[in-house]
């Protein structure tokens, strides 16, 4: 699957945030990206490079996440107790 197909089909990606990060000075980046992905405007090599750069930045941010060691570890075979 190429990058443009991924951007069109993937539902887990927040395209609005992607567009804002690709074109931070554009007043309507979400609309601009939508027009490019639907063919109203050409999706260029430069667009693909911008998208890939932002996606790599997001991936780095996600890879840097850590798990807080204070979270309780559930015991196997016992349902979690709701303390609300």
N, C-alpha and C positions, 0 to 999 in steps of 0.2 A: 504494500500500500504506500503510495507516495504521500508527501506532506499535505498537499491540498486535499486529497481524499480523506486523510486523517482529520483535518480541520473541519471538514463538512460532516463527517459521520460520527465523530467522537462526541458522546453526550456528557462525559465526565469533565471535560475541559470547559472552563468558564471563558467563552469567547469574548465577552465584554472586557474582562480583565486583560486578556491577551491583546486585544485591539488597543486598549488604553496604553499598554506598555510598548506596543509596536509604534504607535503614533502619538506620543505624549502631548504634542502641541496641536493636534487636530481637535476641533470642537465637537465632532461627532464620529469618533473612531469606530464605534460599533457598527454604525451604518456604512462607513467606508469599507470595513472588512467584509460585511455582508454583501455589499455590491461587488466586491472582488471575488468572493466565493461563489456567487450566483452567476457570474459571467457578465454582469452589467458593466463592469470595469475589468481590464485585464489583470490577472494575477501574475505578476512579473517575477523574475529571478530575484530582484531586490526584495520584493515582498516575502518570498520564500526564505531568503537569508535572514530577514528581520524576525519572521515567525520562529525559525529554528533557533536563533539567538535567544529570544525570550523563553522558548520552551526549555532550552538548556539551562537558563538562569533559574527557572522554576524547578527543574529537576535537581539542580545543585541545592536550592533552598530546602527541598524535600529530603535530600540525602543528608543534610546537616541536622535534621530533627533528631531529638533524643527522647528517651523514655524516662519520665520522672520515676525514680526508684521508690517514691512513697506510695505509688498506686498499690492497692491490695492485690495479692495474687490469689485468684479463686482456687479452691481445693477441688481436685478432680472427684467427680461422683456426687458432690453435694451442691444443691442449688444455691445460688447467691441469695442472701437475705436482704430484703428491702427494708431500710431503716427509716423510711419517710413516715 
